Amino acid sequence: MFSDAFLNDAREFLPILAQGCWTTVKLTALALVMSTALGFVLALMRLSPYALVRWPATTFITVIRGIPIIVQLFYIYFVFPDIGISLTAFQAGFIGLGIAYSAYQAENFRAGIEAIDRGQIEAAQSLGMRYLLLLRRVIMPQAIRITLPPYGNTMIMMLKDSSIASTITVAELMRQGQLIASSTFKNMTVFTLVALLYLTMSLPLTVLVHWLEKRFGRR
Amino acid sequence: MISVTHLSKAFGTHRVLDDVSLEIAKSEVVCIIGASGSGKSTLLRCMNGLESYDSGELTIEGRSIRKDDRDIHRLRTEVGMVFQRFNLFPHRTAIQNVIEGPIYVKKVPKAQALEEGRALLNKVGLGDKLDAYPAKLSGGQQQRVAIARSLAMKPKVILFDEPTSALDPELVGDVLRVMQQLAEEGMTMVVVTHEMGFAREVADRVLFLDQGRILEQGTPEDVLKNPKNERTRDFLRRVIHAI
């Protein structure tokens, strides 16, 4: 399938692309942690009985979901320095992706929590459980099961969307590919490799999600 | 022990509870009957702060019970609740359901909670189902686990909200027998129910609620056999002839 020329070029380009892969992994992992934590807090705020707590979360989610990720990244990287917040491209990249995805995560978590039978909460309350204990012992274990399949999809989407960070010069996989391609003009070789590498990185995630679903989905 | 004075609650213009006053003594078994929408579940749920009320007072052993009270979590540990739809935690086994409250709320050492939990499940006839998940149990078995779960907290009173209404008829007996045993052991119980047989056999007192008011109360004999109020007679006719 692949010619000798392709394989020779691949041997030459792969070490550089591998560095890009590593940056992509770090970028995705940090954005995932950030979006999960922020999304969780936003989801709880959205479910609050108090309008004053709900309202900021709802507004935040609406605004973030309505702006393209690439615009958010540009804003953080190029506009924030004007208001005194200077970030490296990598920092801007994972913070931007983390914030952008927190809105999707929040809606996913909220749906998972809302799907839990109201009676579960009442049963826990009548045992005398306080909010945080109830959250940890009753809501979370059940919400995680409901939330996992969409969470897996989000992880994979995030891995792919981390390529958007190439536009603000983060030296992740896509960016490294573009740099090699523009200096060697071997577009076919480079972008085939880039595509294969993204695919390779997403496959373990697919397997992981499948395993988690089985692990938490039983009974 | 439980004291309800002039309790009222309204949703808009609909009065769910209308000036309800009631005293329940220690070890007393009180059955609340009435049509759906009569306010009987609401009254029961006020007693452990799952439901709020607009005016009046509700105390258990002199301490005020209010949904938005700062101390409500602690007070709830003394008031057990058994629900119509069991509400067992589906991700935990029978024994895990029973020890959840003692371990995480009352900080009882795990070994002790386990020992007591096993004894309770034995008592409700489920000693062989300790490690079964709720999904593997029948409705009657689930409800008995739920009773054991509430007993594990060593409550001063247990509230039952139509505990047999979601059960297949042949499973009702097992649950009622456990409840009868509790009554005989002196547990204070408030039971919202449609089981007239249980009310007749076990209750010390029967209350008939209608449109948020206690229309009639007295011994099972008085209320169920010789009801004075026309609405009570009407209700009992419908319940008994429904079968």
Interface residues (C-beta under 8 A of the other chain):
Chain A: D117 G119 Q120 E122 A123 A124 Q125 S126 L127 G128 M129 R130 L133 R137 V138 P141 Q142 R145 R219
Chain B: N48 L50 H73 R74 R76 T77 V79 G80 M81 F83 R85 N87 L88 F89 P90 H91 E100 G101 Y104 V105 K106 Y133 A135 A146 R149 S150 M153
